[in-house]
């Protein structure tokens, strides 16, 4: 870990105090004992909800993360099966004494049934849905369920509200906080309406109606809400685990995921794939002379310029104190020009603290038999680029050294 990321802890005493209680002794003086050892639960819950609601929702990351890719087909089968469950419930209720009666009601149930079959087939045999497809599915599930349940007997409609849990399960993972709240608002409003309807008709005793409503409300609203909050927090922490906290660039783990996507993209276009290892020359002198805060500023400046340089065709990561890795896919004719751009872009005499860099490059040309090794070839290219970077340093720095794999 570089000096720029090191942190320390220390203990001190207040001048003019007589408090001799050692740290972590488990005792506190009467004057320093806090009046309350925890925040009110209501305040904590409110803060958690605000934090959840204000978090950005990144569908692309959720759907295309490396750990999710292998689950795409099982997820489609799962939601296809859930839609089939909707259809089966619709068919069964047509023959139930609590189901819809009359030609109009049964005709509407049949129309919704055909729509459910079409949606199920889309899940089973179509491509992975995009963001708008998940939102449309959630709207269809909620609106279709509510319109059908209104045709049932009061208690049958209340029990049928359990079907909202299926839509809630999809909302947990694939829709934003706003859409989740819209689902919960409709769900809770409909359950409340069906509860009042049962209380007015008095077909069932009041305790049974209220107990049923509370259980269904917990299953269809409370559980999905808590699960969405937890999933959002997990997703946020997972995204942060892929980033360098100082520069907001990818770290080594994040680079592995992004470079694999870049390999597939480059291979499909028959581009050359280039791995660069970039190291700031004599960075220890910067830290020693200007201080670590200025050193951090230099690292952030380099990170910003590299991000701008490769925002269209590559990815950049910070993998060490003053070391960066860039991977980009480009036509072979412009690869060497792009490599030289790195050296020229990062070295500017107008900077408050001018620096130079040493760049090692390894180019995987296309076509090449090494492409059949898959994304793992990037790691091999990275090791070679690292050795080329050290060659550039031995030659005096402020230059690049390139080889082909």
VOPAGU-2260 file (C-alpha; in pm, 1 decimal, decimal comma):
REM VOPAGU-2260
SITE   aa  ch    i         X         Y         Z
SITE  UNK   A    0       0,0       0,0       0,0
SITE  UNK   A    1     137,1     340,7     -95,1
SITE  UNK   A    2     205,9     612,7     155,8
SITE  UNK   A    3     -86,0     806,1       6,2
SITE  UNK   A    4    -330,0     543,4     131,1
SITE  UNK   A    5    -176,5     472,7     470,3
SITE  UNK   A    6    -362,7     579,0     779,6
SITE  UNK   A    7    -280,7     574,7    1148,5
SITE  UNK   A    8    -452,6     588,3    1481,7
SITE  UNK   A    9    -322,4     762,0    1792,8
SITE  UNK   A   10    -426,2     841,2    2146,0
SITE  UNK   A   11    -401,5    1178,3    2313,9
SITE  UNK   A   12    -494,9    1351,4    2638,4
SITE  UNK   A   13    -682,4    1673,6    2676,6
SITE  UNK   A   14    -470,1    1944,0    2836,4
SITE  UNK   A   15    -597,2    2046,9    3176,4
SITE  UNK   A   16    -807,4    1737,6    3243,6
SITE  UNK   A   17    -767,7    1476,5    3507,3
SITE  UNK   A   18    -942,5    1195,3    3330,5
SITE  UNK   A   19    -710,3     898,6    3381,9
SITE  UNK   A   20    -950,4     630,0    3261,8
SITE  UNK   A   21    -758,1     427,9    3003,8
SITE  UNK   A   22    -898,7     383,8    2654,2
SITE  UNK   A   23   -1137,9      89,5    2611,5
SITE  UNK   A   24   -1137,3      24,7    2988,0
SITE  UNK   A   25   -1512,5     -18,8    2978,4
SITE  UNK   A   26   -1559,9     265,3    3230,3
SITE  UNK   A   27   -1654,6     626,0    3183,5
SITE  UNK   A   28   -1647,9     916,8    3421,7
SITE  UNK   A   29   -1981,5    1051,4    3532,6
SITE  UNK   A   30   -1925,4    1381,7    3353,4
SITE  UNK   A   31   -1841,1    1216,4    3022,3
SITE  UNK   A   32   -2106,6     944,4    3021,5
SITE  UNK   A   33   -2345,3    1005,8    2729,5
SITE  UNK   A   34   -2711,2    1054,3    2809,6
SITE  UNK   A   35   -2807,3     798,4    2548,0
SITE  UNK   A   36   -2599,4     519,5    2398,4
SITE  UNK   A   37   -2797,8     490,7    2078,8
SITE  UNK   A   38   -2996,2     703,9    1844,9
SITE  UNK   A   39   -3375,1     670,6    1853,8
SITE  UNK   A   40   -3492,5     380,6    1642,5
SITE  UNK   A   41   -3728,7     603,8    1446,6
SITE  UNK   A   42   -3447,4     838,8    1347,4
SITE  UNK   A   43   -3229,3     544,6    1239,1
SITE  UNK   A   44   -3509,1     395,9    1029,7
SITE  UNK   A   45   -3575,6     731,9     864,6
SITE  UNK   A   46   -3206,9     776,9     784,0
SITE  UNK   A   47   -3190,9     424,8     636,5
SITE  UNK   A   48   -3493,1     491,6     414,0
SITE  UNK   A   49   -3351,3     822,2     291,0
SITE  UNK   A   50   -3016,7     657,3     218,9
SITE  UNK   A   51   -3193,1     377,6      29,1
SITE  UNK   A   52   -3413,0     612,3    -172,9
SITE  UNK   A   53   -3127,0     840,7    -278,6
SITE  UNK   A   54   -2898,1     561,0    -398,9
SITE  UNK   A   55   -2861,8     547,7    -778,9
SITE  UNK   A   56   -3008,2     236,8    -939,8
SITE  UNK   A   57   -2780,0      89,4   -1205,2
SITE  UNK   A   58   -2980,0    -168,8   -1399,0
SITE  UNK   A   59   -2694,7    -241,7   -1640,4
SITE  UNK   A   60   -2464,0    -329,0   -1353,1
SITE  UNK   A   61   -2730,2    -541,8   -1183,3
SITE  UNK   A   62   -2814,5    -735,6   -1498,0
SITE  UNK   A   63   -2468,7    -771,0   -1652,1
SITE  UNK   A   64   -2240,5    -813,2   -1353,7
SITE  UNK   A   65   -2000,8   -1103,1   -1387,8
SITE  UNK   A   66   -2167,6   -1297,7   -1105,0
SITE  UNK   A   67   -2512,6   -1264,4   -1268,2
SITE  UNK   A   68   -2428,3   -1362,0   -1625,9
SITE  UNK   A   69   -2459,0   -1733,6   -1561,7
SITE  UNK   A   70   -2801,8   -1678,3   -1405,4
SITE  UNK   A   71   -2964,2   -1503,8   -1701,8
SITE  UNK   A   72   -3137,2   -1813,0   -1838,4
SITE  UNK   A   73   -3244,9   -1948,4   -1496,0
SITE  UNK   A   74   -3388,3   -1604,3   -1414,7
SITE  UNK   A   75   -3585,5   -1603,2   -1738,5
SITE  UNK   A   76   -3720,0   -1950,5   -1659,8
SITE  UNK   A   77   -3805,1   -1837,3   -1308,2
SITE  UNK   A   78   -4009,2   -1538,0   -1421,4
SITE  UNK   A   79   -4162,9   -1741,0   -1702,0
SITE  UNK   A   80   -4274,2   -1995,7   -1443,6
SITE  UNK   A   81   -4412,0   -1716,8   -1222,0
SITE  UNK   A   82   -4616,7   -1585,6   -1513,3
SITE  UNK   A   83   -4739,7   -1938,0   -1581,8
SITE  UNK   A   84   -4846,4   -1952,5   -1216,8
SITE  UNK   A   85   -5055,1   -1640,3   -1277,1
SITE  UNK   A   86   -5218,4   -1813,0   -1574,5
SITE  UNK   A   87   -5288,8   -2134,8   -1382,6
SITE  UNK   A   88   -5447,9   -1934,4   -1099,4
SITE  UNK   A   89   -5665,8   -1752,0   -1353,5
SITE  UNK   A   90   -5784,9   -2083,0   -1503,7
SITE  UNK   A   91   -5859,6   -2239,2   -1164,0
SITE  UNK   A   92   -6057,9   -1937,4   -1046,2
SITE  UNK   A   93   -6283,5   -1965,7   -1352,5
SITE  UNK   A   94   -6417,4   -2287,5   -1195,3
SITE  UNK   A   95   -6423,9   -2162,7    -836,9
SITE  UNK   A   96   -6738,7   -2064,1    -648,4
SITE  UNK   A   97   -6548,6   -1751,6    -541,4
SITE  UNK   A   98   -6442,6   -1674,6    -898,8
SITE  UNK   A   99   -6595,9   -1440,3   -1155,3
SITE  UNK   A  100   -6952,3   -1490,9   -1276,2
SITE  UNK   A  101   -7113,4   -1358,5   -1590,1
SITE  UNK   A  102   -7000,6   -1345,2   -1950,9
SITE  UNK   A  103   -6822,2   -1009,8   -1929,8
SITE  UNK   A  104   -6614,7   -1103,3   -1626,0
SITE  UNK   A  105   -6517,2   -1442,7   -1762,8
SITE  UNK   A  106   -6431,9   -1290,1   -2102,1
SITE  UNK   A  107   -6194,9   -1043,1   -1936,4
SITE  UNK   A  108   -6031,8   -1324,7   -1738,0
SITE  UNK   A  109   -5980,3   -1513,7   -2064,5
SITE  UNK   A  110   -5818,7   -1209,2   -2229,4
SITE  UNK   A  111   -5581,2   -1163,9   -1936,6
SITE  UNK   A  112   -5507,3   -1537,5   -1948,3
SITE  UNK   A  113   -5402,4   -1514,7   -2314,7
SITE  UNK   A  114   -5179,5   -1215,7   -2233,0
SITE  UNK   A  115   -5020,2   -1411,6   -1948,9
SITE  UNK   A  116   -4944,9   -1702,7   -2182,5
SITE  UNK   A  117   -4784,0   -1463,9   -2433,8
SITE  UNK   A  118   -4568,9   -1302,4   -2164,5
SITE  UNK   A  119   -4465,3   -1644,5   -2029,4
SITE  UNK   A  120   -4354,4   -1753,9   -2378,2
SITE  UNK   A  121   -4154,7   -1431,1   -2409,0
SITE  UNK   A  122   -3974,0   -1513,5   -2084,2
SITE  UNK   A  123   -3904,3   -1873,8   -2185,7
SITE  UNK   A  124   -3791,6   -1822,8   -2543,5
SITE  UNK   A  125   -3700,4   -1455,4   -2588,1
SITE  UNK   A  126   -3373,3   -1273,6   -2515,6
SITE  UNK   A  127   -3292,4   -1132,0   -2174,8
SITE  UNK   A  128   -3533,5    -841,8   -2118,1
SITE  UNK   A  129   -3397,7    -488,6   -2095,9
SITE  UNK   A  130   -3486,0    -237,4   -1827,7
SITE  UNK   A  131   -3811,1    -118,5   -1987,0
SITE  UNK   A  132   -3927,3    -480,3   -2025,9
SITE  UNK   A  133   -3896,4    -541,1   -1652,9
SITE  UNK   A  134   -4090,6    -221,5   -1579,1
SITE  UNK   A  135   -4359,6    -320,4   -1830,3
SITE  UNK   A  136   -4380,5    -666,5   -1673,4
SITE  UNK   A  137   -4423,3    -516,7   -1326,6
SITE  UNK   A  138   -4700,9    -284,9   -1449,7
SITE  UNK   A  139   -4872,7    -570,9   -1632,3
SITE  UNK   A  140   -4847,1    -795,4   -1327,2
SITE  UNK   A  141   -4991,7    -536,8   -1088,7
SITE  UNK   A  142   -5263,2    -401,3   -1318,2
SITE  UNK   A  143   -5361,4    -744,3   -1447,8
SITE  UNK   A  144   -5378,1    -894,4   -1099,2
SITE  UNK   A  145   -5586,6    -607,3    -960,5
SITE  UNK   A  146   -5829,3    -606,3   -1254,3
SITE  UNK   A  147   -5888,5    -980,1   -1222,5
SITE  UNK   A  148   -5918,1    -990,5    -843,3
SITE  UNK   A  149   -6187,3    -721,0    -849,7
SITE  UNK   A  150   -6411,0    -975,3   -1022,7
SITE  UNK   A  151   -6373,8   -1234,2    -746,1
SITE  UNK   A  152   -6580,0   -1271,0    -431,1
SITE  UNK   A  153   -6458,9   -1040,3    -149,4
SITE  UNK   A  154   -6264,2   -1299,6      48,3
SITE  UNK   A  155   -6133,0   -1470,6    -265,6
SITE  UNK   A  156   -6002,4   -1133,9    -384,8
SITE  UNK   A  157   -5831,4   -1069,4     -51,5
SITE  UNK   A  158   -5658,2   -1407,2     -52,5
SITE  UNK   A  159   -5566,7   -1361,4    -418,8
SITE  UNK   A  160   -5366,6   -1051,0    -324,9
SITE  UNK   A  161   -5086,3   -1297,1    -247,7
SITE  UNK   A  162   -5012,4   -1286,7    -621,8
SITE  UNK   A  163   -4868,2    -937,2    -576,4
SITE  UNK   A  164   -4573,1   -1108,3    -409,1
SITE  UNK   A  165   -4462,4   -1244,5    -748,1
SITE  UNK   A  166   -4442,1    -896,3    -897,0
SITE  UNK   A  167   -4272,4    -777,7    -578,9
SITE  UNK   A  168   -4004,2   -1043,0    -622,9
SITE  UNK   A  169   -3916,9    -902,8    -964,9
SITE  UNK   A  170   -3920,5    -545,7    -833,8
SITE  UNK   A  171   -3664,4    -634,7    -565,4
SITE  UNK   A  172   -3389,9    -698,3    -817,6
SITE  UNK   A  173   -3470,1    -520,4   -1142,6
SITE  UNK   A  174   -3653,6    -191,8   -1085,0
SITE  UNK   A  175   -3554,6     131,3    -915,2
SITE  UNK   A  176   -3670,0     261,2    -579,5
SITE  UNK   A  177   -3938,3     480,0    -739,3
SITE  UNK   A  178   -4091,0     190,3    -927,5
SITE  UNK   A  179   -4075,8     -25,4    -616,3
SITE  UNK   A  180   -4264,7     242,9    -420,2
SITE  UNK   A  181   -4522,1     267,3    -701,1
SITE  UNK   A  182   -4573,3    -110,3    -681,2
SITE  UNK   A  183   -4607,3     -97,6    -303,2
SITE  UNK   A  184   -4853,7     192,4    -320,4
SITE  UNK   A  185   -5081,3       2,1    -559,4
SITE  UNK   A  186   -5040,0    -321,6    -367,7
SITE  UNK   A  187   -5116,8    -171,7     -27,0
SITE  UNK   A  188   -5405,8      37,6    -158,6
SITE  UNK   A  189   -5567,4    -264,3    -322,1
SITE  UNK   A  190   -5524,1    -482,1     -13,5
SITE  UNK   A  191   -5675,7    -206,3     201,1
SITE  UNK   A  192   -5969,6    -173,5     -41,0
SITE  UNK   A  193   -6032,6    -548,6     -38,9
SITE  UNK   A  194   -6013,0    -551,9     341,2
SITE  UNK   A  195   -6276,7    -278,1     366,9
SITE  UNK   A  196   -6488,3    -460,2     109,5
SITE  UNK   A  197   -6479,5    -776,7     322,3
SITE  UNK   A  198   -6564,5    -586,4     639,9
SITE  UNK   A  199   -6864,4    -424,9     470,2
SITE  UNK   A  200   -7002,2    -746,6     321,4
SITE  UNK   A  201   -6941,0    -939,2     647,0
SITE  UNK   A  202   -6909,7   -1272,4     461,9
SITE  UNK   A  203   -6624,5   -1359,3     698,5
SITE  UNK   A  204   -6579,9   -1262,0    1061,9
SITE  UNK   A  205   -6375,6    -949,5    1130,4
SITE  UNK   A  206   -6077,6   -1116,3    1305,6
SITE  UNK   A  207   -6031,5   -1356,4    1011,8
SITE  UNK   A  208   -6040,2   -1073,4     758,7
SITE  UNK   A  209   -5796,2    -855,9     952,8
SITE  UNK   A  210   -5555,0   -1143,2    1022,3
SITE  UNK   A  211   -5558,2   -1244,4     655,8
SITE  UNK   A  212   -5498,3    -885,9     545,0
SITE  UNK   A  213   -5205,3    -839,1     782,8
SITE  UNK   A  214   -5033,2   -1160,2     674,3
SITE  UNK   A  215   -5078,5   -1078,2     305,9
SITE  UNK   A  216   -4961,1    -720,7     362,1
SITE  UNK   A  217   -4642,6    -846,9     529,6
SITE  UNK   A  218   -4573,4   -1095,7     249,5
SITE  UNK   A  219   -4646,2    -862,3     -41,8
SITE  UNK   A  220   -4525,2    -525,0      88,4
SITE  UNK   A  221   -4303,1    -540,5     395,8
SITE  UNK   A  222   -4080,6    -828,1     283,9
SITE  UNK   A  223   -4018,0    -689,6     -69,9
SITE  UNK   A  224   -3943,0    -343,5      70,9
SITE  UNK   A  225   -3687,8    -473,5     321,3
SITE  UNK   A  226   -3536,1    -701,4      58,3
SITE  UNK   A  227   -3502,5    -411,1    -187,5
SITE  UNK   A  228   -3332,4    -199,0      79,2
SITE  UNK   A  229   -3088,6    -481,9     156,1
SITE  UNK   A  230   -3024,4    -554,7    -213,5
SITE  UNK   A  231   -2957,4    -187,4    -284,6
SITE  UNK   A  232   -2706,1    -172,1       0,8
SITE  UNK   A  233   -2535,7    -492,0    -116,2
SITE  UNK   A  234   -2519,2    -361,2    -472,9
SITE  UNK   A  235   -2371,4     -30,3    -357,7
SITE  UNK   A  236   -2102,9    -203,6    -152,2
SITE  UNK   A  237   -2029,8    -445,6    -436,8
SITE  UNK   A  238   -1981,0    -157,6    -681,1
SITE  UNK   A  239   -1755,7      21,2    -433,8
SITE  UNK   A  240   -1547,4    -293,3    -395,2
SITE  UNK   A  241   -1453,8    -262,3    -762,9
SITE  UNK   A  242   -1334,5      98,5    -734,6
SITE  UNK   A  243   -1025,6     273,3    -604,0
SITE  UNK   A  244   -1146,6     516,7    -333,9
SITE  UNK   A  245    -901,4     796,7    -417,7
SITE  UNK   A  246    -947,1     818,9    -795,0
SITE  UNK   A  247   -1281,6     642,2    -846,4
SITE  UNK   A  248   -1110,6     433,7   -1114,1
SITE  UNK   A  249   -1146,9      58,9   -1124,3
SITE  UNK   A  250    -922,5    -143,7    -896,9
SITE  UNK   A  251    -760,4    -474,8    -993,5
SITE  UNK   A  252   -1078,2    -673,6    -935,3
SITE  UNK   A  253   -1290,0    -427,3   -1130,2
SITE  UNK   A  254   -1037,7    -430,2   -1413,1
SITE  UNK   A  255   -1067,1    -807,4   -1451,4
SITE  UNK   A  256   -1443,7    -778,1   -1508,5
SITE  UNK   A  257   -1423,1    -478,7   -1744,4
SITE  UNK   A  258   -1128,8    -613,9   -1945,5
SITE  UNK   A  259   -1319,0    -935,1   -2013,5
SITE  UNK   A  260   -1603,5    -734,5   -2169,7
SITE  UNK   A  261   -1349,9    -537,0   -2370,9
SITE  UNK   A  262   -1188,3    -860,0   -2494,9
SITE  UNK   A  263   -1521,4    -982,8   -2629,9
SITE  UNK   A  264   -1588,2    -647,4   -2797,1
SITE  UNK   A  265   -1242,5    -626,8   -2953,0
SITE  UNK   A  266   -1247,1    -986,9   -3069,7
SITE  UNK   A  267   -1582,4    -935,9   -3239,1
SITE  UNK   A  268   -1452,5    -635,9   -3436,1
SITE  UNK   A  269   -1111,0    -791,7   -3508,5
SITE  UNK   A  270    -933,6    -505,2   -3331,0
SITE  UNK   A  271    -594,2    -527,6   -3165,6
SITE  UNK   A  272    -608,4    -540,4   -2788,3
SITE  UNK   A  273    -341,5    -343,8   -2601,0
SITE  UNK   A  274    -250,5    -357,2   -2233,0
SITE  UNK   A  275     -60,2     -59,5   -2089,3
SITE  UNK   A  276     115,6     -39,8   -1752,1
SITE  UNK   A  277     171,1     325,2   -1657,9
SITE  UNK   A  278     391,6     429,5   -1366,8
SITE  UNK   A  279     466,0     784,2   -1248,2
SITE  UNK   A  280     841,3     850,8   -1255,6
SITE  UNK   A  281    1016,9     937,8    -928,0
SITE  UNK   A  282     687,3     967,9    -743,7
SITE  UNK   A  283     855,9     928,6    -404,7
SITE  UNK   A  284    1029,1    1261,1    -464,8
SITE  UNK   A  285     689,2    1424,7    -518,0
SITE  UNK   A  286     565,1    1289,0    -186,8
SITE  UNK   A  287     881,0    1380,9       2,4
SITE  UNK   A  288     911,9    1732,9    -136,9
SITE  UNK   A  289     549,4    1846,5    -179,3
SITE  UNK   A  290     374,8    1626,9      77,8
SITE  UNK   A  291     129,1    1340,8      54,6
SITE  UNK   A  292    -175,0    1560,2     -13,6
SITE  UNK   A  293      -3,2    1701,4    -320,8
SITE  UNK   A  294      96,2    1346,7    -415,9
SITE  UNK   A  295    -267,6    1243,6    -399,4
SITE  UNK   A  296    -359,4    1540,9    -619,7
SITE  UNK   A  297    -106,5    1427,0    -879,7
SITE  UNK   A  298    -250,9    1074,7    -877,9
SITE  UNK   A  299    -604,4    1209,6    -922,6
SITE  UNK   A  300    -489,8    1432,9   -1208,9
SITE  UNK   A  301    -327,1    1139,2   -1387,7
SITE  UNK   A  302    -639,7     928,4   -1331,8
SITE  UNK   A  303    -866,9    1197,2   -1477,8
SITE  UNK   A  304    -653,4    1237,1   -1788,7
SITE  UNK   A  305    -630,7     864,3   -1847,3
SITE  UNK   A  306   -1007,4     832,8   -1808,6
SITE  UNK   A  307   -1062,0    1102,3   -2069,8
SITE  UNK   A  308    -810,4     941,5   -2302,1
SITE  UNK   A  309    -970,6     596,1   -2296,5
SITE  UNK   A  310   -1335,6     676,9   -2232,2
SITE  UNK   A  311   -1441,4     566,9   -2581,7
SITE  UNK   A  312   -1245,5     246,8   -2640,3
SITE  UNK   A  313   -1087,8     124,2   -2317,7
SITE  UNK   A  314   -1084,6      88,1   -1942,1
SITE  UNK   A  315    -843,7     228,9   -1684,1
SITE  UNK   A  316    -759,5     101,5   -1335,8
SITE  UNK   A  317    -534,4     207,0   -1051,8
SITE  UNK   A  318    -355,2    -104,6    -935,0
SITE  UNK   A  319     -92,0      38,9    -702,2
SITE  UNK   A  320      25,6     357,0    -535,8
SITE  UNK   A  321     139,0     534,5    -853,0
SITE  UNK   A  322      71,1     255,6   -1103,2
SITE  UNK   A  323    -215,3     239,1   -1350,9
SITE  UNK   A  324    -324,9     -14,7   -1609,0
SITE  UNK   A  325    -515,4      71,5   -1925,0
SITE  UNK   A  326    -663,3    -178,9   -2168,9
SITE  UNK   A  327    -803,9     -65,5   -2501,7
SITE  UNK   A  328    -921,7    -216,0   -2828,3
SITE  UNK   A  329    -844,7     -28,1   -3150,7
SITE  UNK   A  330    -749,4     -85,3   -3514,3
SITE  UNK   A  331    -387,4    -191,9   -3545,1
SITE  UNK   A  332    -301,3     117,5   -3751,3
SITE  UNK   A  333    -358,3     359,9   -3461,2
SITE  UNK   A  334    -232,0     153,3   -3166,1
SITE  UNK   A  335     117,7     306,2   -3152,3
SITE  UNK   A  336     -25,1     656,6   -3181,9
SITE  UNK   A  337    -252,4     590,3   -2884,1
SITE  UNK   A  338      42,1     464,6   -2677,7
SITE  UNK   A  339     244,8     779,2   -2747,0
SITE  UNK   A  340     -62,4     990,9   -2660,7
SITE  UNK   A  341     -41,4     858,1   -2304,4
SITE  UNK   A  342     313,2     986,3   -2250,9
SITE  UNK   A  343     237,2    1323,9   -2412,1
SITE  UNK   A  344     -96,4    1375,6   -2233,9
SITE  UNK   A  345      36,7    1310,4   -1884,4
SITE  UNK   A  346     350,0    1524,4   -1922,7
SITE  UNK   A  347     261,6    1894,8   -1921,7
SITE  UNK   A  348     500,4    2171,4   -1815,6
SITE  UNK   A  349     202,9    2389,2   -1716,3
SITE  UNK   A  350      98,8    2154,0   -1433,3
SITE  UNK   A  351     153,4    2278,8   -1076,6
SITE  UNK   A  352     368,5    1971,5   -1017,1
SITE  UNK   A  353     496,1    1849,6   -1354,9
SITE  UNK   A  354     551,8    1475,1   -1375,8
SITE  UNK   A  355     653,1    1220,1   -1634,7
SITE  UNK   A  356     547,3     858,3   -1677,4
SITE  UNK   A  357     697,3     534,0   -1798,5
SITE  UNK   A  358     464,4     323,4   -2012,2
SITE  UNK   A  359     497,9     -44,2   -2092,8
SITE  UNK   A  360     275,8    -178,0   -2369,7
SITE  UNK   A  361     190,1    -524,9   -2492,1
SITE  UNK   A  362     -14,9    -547,8   -2810,8
SITE  UNK   A  363    -226,1    -853,1   -2892,5
SITE  UNK   A  364    -266,0    -817,8   -3268,5
SITE  UNK   A  365    -564,7    -940,1   -3465,4
SITE  UNK   A  366    -575,3   -1190,9   -3615,2
SITE  UNK   A  367    -371,7   -1399,3   -3372,5
SITE  UNK   A  368    -391,8   -1756,9   -3250,1
SITE  UNK   A  369    -367,6   -1626,3   -2893,6
SITE  UNK   A  370    -723,4   -1492,9   -2912,2
SITE  UNK   A  371    -847,3   -1851,0   -2870,6
SITE  UNK   A  372    -708,2   -1848,5   -2515,0
SITE  UNK   A  373    -996,5   -1623,3   -2417,9
SITE  UNK   A  374    -985,5   -1329,5   -2174,2
SITE  UNK   A  375    -708,1   -1498,3   -1974,0
SITE  UNK   A  376    -462,5   -1378,1   -2237,3
SITE  UNK   A  377    -506,7   -1027,0   -2093,6
SITE  UNK   A  378    -332,3   -1133,4   -1772,6
SITE  UNK   A  379     -40,0   -1266,9   -1973,9
SITE  UNK   A  380     -22,7    -943,2   -2172,9
SITE  UNK   A  381     -33,7    -746,3   -1846,3
SITE  UNK   A  382     273,0    -926,7   -1708,6
SITE  UNK   A  383     465,7    -857,1   -2029,4
SITE  UNK   A  384     355,6    -490,8   -2028,5
SITE  UNK   A  385     478,4    -462,0   -1669,8
SITE  UNK   A  386     827,0    -580,1   -1769,8
SITE  UNK   A  387     823,3    -335,2   -2061,7
SITE  UNK   A  388     736,7     -54,3   -1821,9
SITE  UNK   A  389    1046,7    -131,7   -1614,5
SITE  UNK   A  390    1252,4    -128,8   -1934,5
SITE  UNK   A  391    1118,9     221,7   -2007,3
SITE  UNK   A  392    1220,7     330,2   -1655,6
SITE  UNK   A  393    1572,1     187,9   -1697,1
SITE  UNK   A  394    1600,4     388,0   -2018,0
SITE  UNK   A  395    1539,4     709,7   -1821,8
SITE  UNK   A  396    1159,9     731,1   -1796,2
SITE  UNK   A  397     925,5     970,6   -1977,0
SITE  UNK   A  398     889,8     721,8   -2258,6
SITE  UNK   A  399     711,4     406,9   -2368,9
SITE  UNK   A  400     837,1      59,5   -2453,2
SITE  UNK   A  401     620,6    -167,7   -2666,3
SITE  UNK   A  402     618,1    -529,8   -2769,7
SITE  UNK   A  403     375,2    -758,2   -2952,0
SITE  UNK   A  404     239,4   -1079,1   -2810,0
